[in-house]
């Protein structure tokens, strides 16, 4: 038993199935998860096996569907309804379950039916989607009410697919009864307006989920565990309340083995905390799990933004839940559990909740061109098989990394992990580059921990860290490296505005809080960083913040989830967003600009900040390049980059050292 996290590492056995600890990997997808025929690819098998190898007690395969008619909404799930199913199809799924169980994890799969949220262009024959009640959605799609015969057929399909899953090696079925999908629709007053035996009271609304569970038991027996995922509250007007969630949990507990408490709706995923944002507390649904646990006798799982072992231990030790499930944290660090077990939890890469998940529209024609899943803090993520097969170094090389930002540190760690002798030169007295401000900005707490984890990993892998050391051609020539990775970062872009000398870069404010607290602060530049910094100054320091943006709106380059999370928060703290403006002049106490109608305006300011992006340190790169034939430039030193791009380039550069 782990003495520091005893509750986290306490085994749990249910009907002969033993979970070796209390940390579950909840259902999430990956790149190229299935073939066109719907069986798992080698890449997907490797991704899920990596999580099992990393110590998770349960590894859950992504949302899969019970048919290719009404329930199916995307191509990411396993095809489990095919009948007859080819031998290669069955073998691929059995290899997947075998790979998970080989490392002591329990193999689980989530089964779903999207019900009223489907779209005629996804359903074969362009039929209307079905749900508990008929209605016309906001997008004009007609939803048809399910008959009792349709319900019975759907329950039978669920049971048949569950039997297939059991036969192919899965030990647990995760029934998705949350996030606004079909099972949730039946118990939600927002969707269920029936007047028959399946509507009205909670006892009646619960009859269809019970029908599904009973049919699965009838077909599969008691030794296939049922984990029921429910939204403890839909957190939306007219939806399920916590009181509804408790009442339903008290009913459904007699038909399932575990209750998995999430919240909200996929259709409003950020605001309802179905997928929490960086601005939500960690364990944001723990209050729902705690309330439900008081009224049921089966183990309760909590999910929602957990990203540290301390959070998990506290949640379980306090009796608020029995198990914690982690979603995006699996992307960030699939070795999360093993690192905790081995006492190196300071090296865990925490999930930043930085919007890697952005829901698909129900209308397939409204969906953007697919982008690969790509984790900011884990460049290997969802690419494990490819990088596992990368060429191994032919010898131990002397590698000098210039610059101790996250890109440089990732390059240094990766090179050291591959057996090279690594020296890291940093001209300042700290590692982390521009991320020093995360020590102050509360909303960047996870980004700070990522920065700190990279420092810990550098030390653990014996990187020779030389602070207060500026790289010169003479020093590099003296060191005689085999490779130089140049990660010298960038510099803030200073806009060409009359009176710009009266303004400071946004990072200045973090070290001069007295110039910000309760003051009038004008920020020139309404990109992600300008808005996030402005929100911190307003929410934490009481600043009266105005943002001036030349484009038609703020945060235009942000991912949808990130923007959805921040916009209402900026409004709540009273931030003034002025878009489509042209800055004319900055004075000692104001900014003069033309508004979108072309009229001159003046806004008073105690402090003016600019946040208009960055430019590469090309001059510094030119001074150093050529000192070594193998000279690789990464991150902002190459071009203005995000943290995700910088870590990926640093990682790739180190992987190429052979």
N, C-alpha and C positions, 0 to 999 in steps of 0.2 A: 504494500500500500504506500502511495506517495504521501509523505508526512506533511508536505506543504499544501497539497490540494487533495485531502483524503476523500472528500465527497465527490469530486470530479472523477476520481479513479476507482470509485466503488462499483464493482460489477453488479449486474442486475439480470436475473433469470426469470423469463416468463414462458410457461408451458414448454420447458425444455430448451428454449432458445436463450443463450447467454450473451448479453451485451457486456463486453469486457470493461467498459467505462461508461460515463454518462455524457459523452459528446458525440452527437450524430451529425453526419453530413446530409443536409436536407437536399431535396431534389433541385438540381440545376443542370443546365445543358452544357455543351462544349462545342468546339469547332468540329465539323464533319462527324457528328455523332452517329449518323446512320447512313447506310447506302441508299440508293434509289429504291431498292426493294424493302428497306425498312429494318435491316438487321445491323448490329453495331459494327462500326469500322475498327480496324486495329488501333487507330488513334484514340477512339473513344474508350476502347477496352483499357488502353494504357492509362488514360486520364483517370478513370474510375479506380483502377488498380493502384495508381499512385496515391490516391486518397486513403485507400485501405491500408497500404503500406505505411502511410503517415500516421496511423494510429486511431483513426475514427472507429468507433464501435459499430456504427451502422453507416453504410454508404447507399444512398438512394439515387436510383437512375432517374433521369429527367422525366417530366410529365409525358406520359404516353396515353393513348386513347383506346377506347373499347370497340370502336368500329371506324370505318372509313366513310361514314355517312353523316349522321348528325353530330357526333361527338368530336370529330377531328378538326383541328384548326391550323396546324402547321406540320412541317415535314421533320421536325426534330425528334419526335418520339419513336419508340420501337413499334414496328408492325407486329402486333400480337393477335390480330384477328384473322390472319391469313389461314385459309382452310381449303385444301390441304397446305401445310407448311413444308417447304423443301428441307432436305437434310442439312444443306449448308446454312440455311436460315436458323434452324434449331441449334446447330452446333455453334454458330457464332454467339448466340445468346447464352448457351451453356458455358462457353469459354469466358464470357463476361462474368457470369455469376461465380464460376470457379475461381477467377482471378481475384474477385473481392474476398471470397471466403478463405482463400489461401493464406491471408494475413490476419485471420481471426476476426474479421469484420462480418457483420450480418448483411446479406444481400437483400436490398429492398427496392421496390419500384413504385412510382406514383402512377395511379390510374385516374383518368379524368374524363369528364364529359362537359363541354362548354355550354351546352344548352342554348339559352336565349341570346348568348353573346356571339353565336356563329353568324356566318354570312352566306347568302345564297350562292355567291361566286366560289365559295369553298365547298359547299355541299354538292355532291354529284346530282345532276339533273336540275340544278339551280332551285332546289326546293327551299322554302322558308325555314328558318331555324325553329326549334321547339323549346318550350319552357313550361313552367307550372301554369301560367296564365297567358292568354292572348293579349297582345298590345302592339302598338306601333312605336318603334324606337325613335330616338331623336334624329337618327340618320335616315329615317323613312322606311326601314326594314320592318316587315310584318313578322311578328313572332306568333307561332301557332300554339294553342293549348294542347298539352299532352293528354291523350285519353288514358284510361286505366290500362287498356291493352298495350299501349305504347310504353307505359311505365313498367309493366310486367316484362315486356320484351327487352327493355333497357336493363332491368335488373338481371335478367337471364344472360344478357351479353356481358355484363360486368362479371358475373360469376364464371362464365366460360373463359373469359380472358384471364381471370384470377387463377383458374385451374391450369391454364397454359403456363402462366408465370411460375406457379408452384412446380409444375412438371419440369420446367427448364432451370430450376435451382434457386428461385427466389424464396426467401423465408418469411418475408413480411410484405403485405400490400398496403401502400399508403393511399387511402381514399381521399381525393381532394374535395373536401366539403367546405372550402373557403373561397375567398377572393372573387366572389360573384359568379362562380360556375354553377352547373346544374344542381348539385346537391345543396349548395348554399342558397340557390334561388328558391328552392322549396321551403326552406325555413325562414326566409327573409320576407318581412312584410312589404318590402319595396317591390318584390317580384310576384309573390304568391297572393292572389286575390280570389282564389277558388272558394266556392260555396258548398263543395261536396265534402266527403270525408277526409280529403287531403288538404283542406284549407281551414282558416279560422284559428283555432287554438294551436298552441305549440304542439300539443299531443297529436293533433291531426297533421300539422305541417311536417312533423318528424316521421310520418308513416312511410314516405317514399325512401328516405335514407335507411330506415329500418328494414324495409323490403329488400334493398340492395345488400345490406349486411347479412340478413338471414339467408338470402339466396347464395351468397358466397360461402357461408358456413355449411349450407346443405350440400353444395357441390364439392367444396374443398376440405371440409372437416375442420376440426378445432386446432390442428397443428400448424395451420397457416395463420400467422398473426395478422390482425387488422389494426393498422395505425390510422386513426381518423383525424384528418386535418380540418380544423374549423376556424372561422373568423370569430374570435371571442366577442368582437364588436365590429360592425362594418364602418364605424366612425363616419357616417354620412347621414344627412337628413332623410328620414323615412326608412332607414335601414335597420338592421339588427342592432340592438343595444347590448350592453354587457349583461343585463338582466335576462335578455333573450338567450344569450350565449350560455349562461349558467343553466337556465331551464332546459335547453336542448342537451347540454352535456350530461345533465342528470338522467336524461332519457336514454341517450345513445350509449352511455357507458356500459350498459348491460349487453351490448352487442359487439363491443370492440375490446381490444387489449391495451391500447394506448390512445391518449387524446393529445393531439399536436395543435397547440394554440398559436395561431397567427392573428392577423387583423386585416380589415379593410377590403378593398376591391381592386382588382387588376385594372379596371377602367379609370381609376383615380389613385394610382398606386402610391404616389409620394404623399399626398395629403392625408390618405387614410392609413399610411404606414404599412401597406402590403410590402413595399420595398422602402425601407427607411433611408433617410438622407443623412449627410454629415452633420446636419443641424439638429437631428433627433438624438435623444439620449441613447446610450447603449442599453440593450435589453428593453427596447421601447414598448414591447408587448408583455412585459413581465407582470404588470399590474393585472392584465386579463388572465394570465395563467394562474396567478396567485388566487384570484377570486374563484376561478373554476375549480382549482385543486381543493379548496375547502369543501366542495360539495360532491366530489366523486371519489371513488375507491380505486380507480385504475391510475397508473403512472401518467403524469402530465409533462408534456414537452413544451418548452418555451423557445421561440425563435424571434429574431428581430434585432440585428445590429450588434450582436455580441462579437468582440474581437480580441479579448484577452482572457487568460486563465483566471485572473483575479475576479473578473466579472462572473465567470461561470461558477467558481467555487462559492462566491457570496450568494448567488441566486439559489443554488441547491442547498447550501448550508442553512440559509434562512428559512427553508421550507416553502419557498414560493413556487418551486417547480421540482420535478424529479430528474429531469434531463434537459440539456440545452442543445438545440440544433443550430448549426451554422450554415449559412448560405454562401454569400460572396467571399467570406473568409477562406473558403476552400480554394478559390482562385488565388487569393493573396498568398497563402502558405499552406499547401497540403500536408506539410510536416508539423502543423500546429500542435497536435497532441503529443507526438514523440519529442518535440523540443521541450514541451512542458514536463514530460516524464523525465527527461534527461537533465533537467535543471538549467537549460539554456534558453528559457523563455524570453530573455532579453534579445534574442536573435529572431524572434517571430516577426514576420512582416505583417503588420496589421492591415486589414481592409480599410480603405479610405472612404468607402461608400461614395465614390466619385462618379457615379452615373454610368457604370458599365452595362446596366440593365435598362433598356428603354422598351416598353411594351409594344407589341405588334398591333396595328389596327386590325379590327375584325375584317375589314375590306381588304382583300389581298392586293388590289390595285392601288391602294393608298399606302402600302408599305414601302419604305425606302430600299435602295439597293443594299443587300446584306453586307454587313461589315464583320470581320473576324472578331471574336472575343479576344480582348487584349487587356491584361491586368497591369496597372501602373506600377505596382510594387513587385511583380513577379513576371519577368520577361519570358520565363519558360512556360508559364501558365497556358494550358490548352494546346501546347506545342511539345509536350513532354517526349513523345516518341521520336519526333524529328531530332530534337537536341540530344536525346539519349543515344541516338545513332550517329552523332557527329564524330568526325575523326578525332582520335586521341592525340595529344602532343607527342612528338617524336623525341623530345628531350626537355630538360628543364631550362627555361629561358630566363634571362634577366629582364624584367619588365619595369619600366618607370612610368608611372601615371602622374601627369601634371594636372593638378586641380582636384580638390577634395569635396566637390559637390556630390550630389547623389549619382550622377553619371560616372564621375571618376571613381567614387567608392564602389559602384557596382562592377566597374571594369576591374578594379583591384581585387575585390573579393572573388570574382569569377576566375581570374587568372591564378590567384593563390589556391583556390579549390582544385584547380587542374594541375597543381604541382609546381608552378613557376615561382621564382624568387621575385617578389614584388616590393617596389619602393614607391611610396605615395608622397609627392611633394605638394605642400599647401602653404601659400604665402601668408595666410592669416594665422591666428592662434586657435582656430577651431575648424572642425570638419562640418560639412553640411551646406556650404555655399550660401546662396541667398535664403535658404530655408531656416536661417537663424530666427526669423520673425515668428516661426511656429512655437518658439518658447514662450511667446507672449499672447498670440491669438488663440483663444480658447476653442474656436471652431476648427482649428487645425491641429487639435490634440493628437489625432491618429497620424497625421503627416509628421508631426514631431516624433512620435514613437517610431515611425518608419525611418526617419533620419537617424535616430539614436540606435535602432537595430542595425543599421548599416555600419555605424561606428563599432558596435559590439562585434559584428561579424569580421570586420577588418582586424580587430585585435585578436579574435579567436583564431584566425587563420594566419597569424604572425606576419601581417603586412607591416613593413618597416615604414611607420608614419613619421614624417618630418614636417612638423609645423613651423611657422615663421620662416619658411624656406622658399625663396622665390627662385623659380627655375630660370636659368640663363643658359645660353649656348655653351659657355665655358663649363658650367657645372654638369650639364648633361654629357658633354664630351668626356669629362673626367670620369663619370660613372660608367661609361662604355656599355649602355644597355643594348640588348638585342632588339627590343621593341620600345617605342615611346607611344603612349596613348595620351593625346593632348585633349584635356577636358577643362580648359581654362575659363569656360563660361562666357557670358556675354556682359553687356553693359546696358544700362537703362537708356532708352531713346528719349532725348530731350526735344520736344516739339519746337518748331521755329515760330514762336509767338512773341509779339512785342511785349516786353516786360517779363519774360520768362524767368528772369533772375529773381523775381519776387515769389517764385513757386519752388517747392521741394518735391523730390520723388516721394511716392506714397509710403515707401518703407521708412522714411524719416519720421513719420508720425509715431511709429511703434516705439521709438526710443525717446520720444518727447511727448509723453502723455499729457503733461500739463498744458501743452499748446493745443490739445484736442478736446479734453474733457469740458463738456458743456459749451463748446465754442462753435462758431459757424465755420464749417469746413466745406470747401468746394473742391471736388475731384474732377480733373479734366481727363476723361477716358472712362467709358462705361463698358469695358470688357469684363470678363469673369473676375479678374484680380481686382480691378477698381471697385466693382460692386461688392465683392466679398469683403474687401478691406473696409469699404464704407459702411457696410452692415455691422462689422465688428465695432467700429468707432461709434456708431449710433447706439447699438444695443448694449455695449459694455461700458462705454465711456460717456454716454449721454450727448454726443456731438450732434449738432444740427447739420446734417449732411445733404449737400446738393451735388448731383453728378451731371456733368455736361458732356454729351456724346454727339459727335458729328453725324453718326449714322442714324437711321430711322428708329432704332430701338436699342436698348442695352442688352448685353449678353447674347448677341446674335451668333457667336461662335460656340456657345455652350451646348452641351448635350441636353436633350429635352428634360431629363429627370433633374439635372442640376438647376436648370432655369426654373422649373416648376416649383422646386423647393425654396428658392431664394426670393422670387418675385413677391409672394405674399408677405414674406418676412420683412422685406425692405419697406413695403407699404405700411406694415404694422408699426414700425418704428418711426414712420413719418419722413422717410427719405424722399427728397425732391428729385425726380428724374426728368431732365430736360434734354430732349433728343432733336436731331436734325438742326443742330446749331453750328455756327461758325464763330470761333473765338477770335476776337479782334485785339484785345489787350488785357494784360494782367497788371493791376496797380498794387499799391501797398496794402490796400484794404478792400479790393473788389475785383471782379472779373467782368469785362465788357464783351458782349457777344451779340450776334444776330440770331433771332429766333427763327423758327421754321417759316414764318411769314415774311422774313427779311427785315423785321423791325429791330432796332438797336435796344438792347436791354442791359441793365447793370445789376449784378448780384453782390451783396456785401459778403466779405469773408475775413475771418480772423486768421485763417490758414488756407493757402491754396496748394493743392497737391496735383502732380501729374502722374498718370499711370497709362502710358501709351505704348507699352510693349518694350522689347529689347532688340539689340543688334549684336551680332557676333563680334568677338574680340579678334578681328582679322589681323590687326597690326601685330598683336602678340603672337598669334599663330605664325605669321610670316617670319618673325624674329627667331622662332624656334625650329621651323620646318627645315629639313635637310640635315639636321644634326645627327640623324640616324636614318638609314635607308628605309626602315620599317616604322613609319611615322603615321599614326592614325588619329584623325580629328573626330571628336564626337560631341554630341550635345549642343549647347548654346554656342560653343566655340566654332561650330560648323555653320549653324543657322539657328535663329530663335526657336527654342524647343519647349515643349511641355515636359513635366517630370516624367510622364510615361515614355515619351520619345527619348529623353536623355538616358533613362535606365536601360531601355532596350538597345540603344546604340552602344552604350558602354559594355553591356553584356555581349553583344554580337562581336565587338572588337576583340574582347578577351577570348571568345570562343575561336576566333580565327588565328590565334597564336599557337602554332604547331611546332 
